[in-house]
Amino acid sequence: MQEMTHRHTKELDIFYREHREACTNCRKKFHDGMCAHVGYVRGNNPAVLCDDCAGEMIETVVRYHWTAQEYESPNGNSSLWRYIDLAKFIQLIASKTLFFAPADSFDDPFEGAKGIVSRKGKWDDFYIDFFRKAIATVPEVDAKNLTKDEIEVNAKRLLSELNMSGEYDRKHTFISCWHENEFESEAMWKLYSANYRNAVAVKTTAANLYEALGKDPRIDIGKVKYIDFNKRFSSINGAYWYKRKSFEYEREVRAVMKIYSSDSNANSVPVDIEKLINQVYISPYAPLWFEEVVTSVMLRYDVNKPVFHSTMNDQPFY
Ligand SMILES: [Zn+2]
């Protein structure tokens, strides 16, 4: 088998993200447990190949034990809204960066949660059993030489490391939240205007968000799933794609990235404002002078995009 070169390029990482579902050569769909060979074929073209086609690879950069993506990608055309107060809007267009908030800074304590505390025993039982079996069957270890006690000690250690990694992850996972909707949302305006009467909503599409962030392969954009934590756990590798049912009205699409560097600005990601912003909407609760402020700020930073009044204040007739 070809030696892996690990010569990752942004181009290849983007190619894998966009073509990971099926073999580039024979179009066979990947499923859990298959091996995906990622690299370059003849003509220096990037490819994701199945085992049967792997012989076509000129350079194997990496092989993945293929698993299905943890999240559902939004449709590229679907509209995404970000309801923000004026200060955050100015920060966005002046710095041309999108701020990703650390998961442990959110009001919702279930950000990154695997489950609820009352069901933790069930989770622990499952994983300790999983680790016992894994230790006893690791090919490099001669399991016959391990005593039951040794297996138990090691399984407990792995479980405690797993639990600690959950806490650690909350500090190193950064999120930008968006609301998926073809229309304005009264609930979202209320949510923001309760604190900030001077709010705007930036409207984009999922494809534009992805492109505005430079198709950054570190960033995943997906739909949040709303689940009943009394009945199930979230996911060991994808906890940030799950929230409680009570948040269903948010219809959230989020951009998620992990940062392990100590650079304190790493969570402000350069963004192409021209690509990102399709339209700007003014809060229906904003005072009259507010629109002028918003348009002059946009002018100041060369953001030539249409500004709309919220249609919430349209007058009915009876
Ligand atoms: Zn194939």
Boltz pocket constraint, residues with backbone or C-beta under 6 A from the ligand:
constraints:
  - pocket:
      binder: B
      contacts: [[A, 23], [A, 24], [A, 25], [A, 26], [A, 27], [A, 28], [A, 49], [A, 50], [A, 51], [A, 52], [A, 53]]
      max_distance: 6.0
